[in-house]
């Protein structure tokens, strides 16, 4: 089975200056074109944004704003989707972004999550070898690009 890691690099026209600033700050800090990560699993689009974790029906893939990385997995995808569903409405982990990404303390909230952290957790549930040795809260969208591109 093939899943896709979706790495965002393009902005939307309707974004506020604040949201563009936040994303550009991630790009600048990580020295990467990527500022956000999500995952396509079957017909589901799974991600953790500023509003928390959400699972949506698959939408059209947009190659102008996202890069997609195919990852072959051999696991029970129903169990992975069930895990993702258990994360829905989990709040965004601002503490983890600051204390694991900006400052390398590795401190984060166990009951909250940020985008690339969720992607790594899902890959770990899929027993994906590159992800198994990683601390999910220490992985940025840039790191995902470095590991999987």
Secondary structure, DSSP 8 states (H G I E B T S, - for coil): -EEEEEEE----TT--HHHHHHHHHHHHHHTSS--EEEEEETTEEEEEETTEEEEEE-----TTTEEEEEEE--S-HHHHHHHHHHHTT-EE-HHHIIIIIISTT----TTEE-HHHHHHHHHHHTT-HHHHTS-GGG--HHHHHHHH-
